[in-house]
């Protein structure tokens, strides 16, 4: 009787709990764009990015140097909070290595995603 009860316990309690842990982590990652501060991200963009990018929400057209506007970046299908974080942590030949902190990266990614047209 004890063995049957333990199988029933596993089937009804332990297994669903074990399945909930990865789901909770995935949900957190999906909502990770909310981790940053939009205002702080905009300030960072104006300070560090505006010499090459158009960072404001009102300008959609490209720049004379060929780099995309932040509105254009936000509008790309591949742009997610995770893809922005990876991009901002990886040095690129065309971009200066800004050495942003995790919080700054979160803020900048959140700001860029806030420009996405819904």
N, C-alpha and C positions, 0 to 999 in steps of 0.2 A: 504494500500500500504506500509506503514511503517513497519508493522509487517512482511510482506513477505520479504521486503528488509533486515530486521534484521536476519531472518532465513537464507537467502541466504548469508549474510555476515558471519554468524557463520559457515555455511557449507563450505565456500570457504576460509576463512581466520583464524578465531579463532581456530577451531578444529585442522586443520593441524599444527598450531603454538603450541598448547598444546601437540600434539603428538610428536613434534620435541624436546621438552625439555628432556623427558626420553631417547630418542634416542641419543641426544648429551651426556648425562651423561653416557650411556652405552658405547658409542664410546670412551669416555675419559677413562673409566675403562679398556676397551679392549686394549688401547694403553698405559696404565699406566706404563708398563715395560720401557717405554722410559723416565720416569720421573727422573731416577737416572743417576749417572755418572759411567761409566764402570771402568775407571781408579781408581777412589776413592773406588769403590767396590772391585776391585782387591787388592788394598792396605789394606783395612780392612780385607779381607779374608786372606791375607798373615800374617797379624799381629795377628788376633784373632782366625782364624779357622784352620790354617795350622798345628797346633800341633796334631790335630786329623784327619783332612780331607786332601786329596790331592786336592788342590785348582787350580792348573795350568791347562791350556787347553791341554797340551801335554800328560798328564798321564791319561789313561782311566781305567787302572786296579785298583782293590780294594786295600785297605790298610790292613795291618796285624791286625789292631784292629777291623775290620769288618764294619767300618762306610763307607758310600758311598762317592765316589769322587764327586766333584762338576760337572764334566762332566756327571756322572751317574744321579745326581739329575736333572740336566737340561734336560736330555733325557727322564725322566719319563713323561708319558702322562698327569698325574695329576698335573704336575708342571706348575704353572702360576704365574704371578706377584702377584696376590692376594693370592694364596696359600702360596707363600714364605713369603709374608708380615705377614700373620696370624701366620705361623710357627715361624717366627723370633720374634714375639711379645709374644709368649706363652712360659712360662718356661717348660722345659723338664728335666726329671730326669737324662738323659744321657748327657745333655749339660749344660755348665755353663750359668747362667743368665747374659747376657752381658749388659743389659740395653742400647740397641742401640737407638739412636734418630730416628725420622721418616726419616730424610734425609739419615742416615746411612743404615737404612733398605732398603730404595729405591735404594741406591747405590749398596748394596750387592745383592739384588734381580735382579737388572739390570745386574750386572756382571755375576751372575749365569746363567741367561737366555741368555747372550751373548755366553755362551759355548755350547748352543744347536746346534747340527749338523743339517744343513738344508737339 
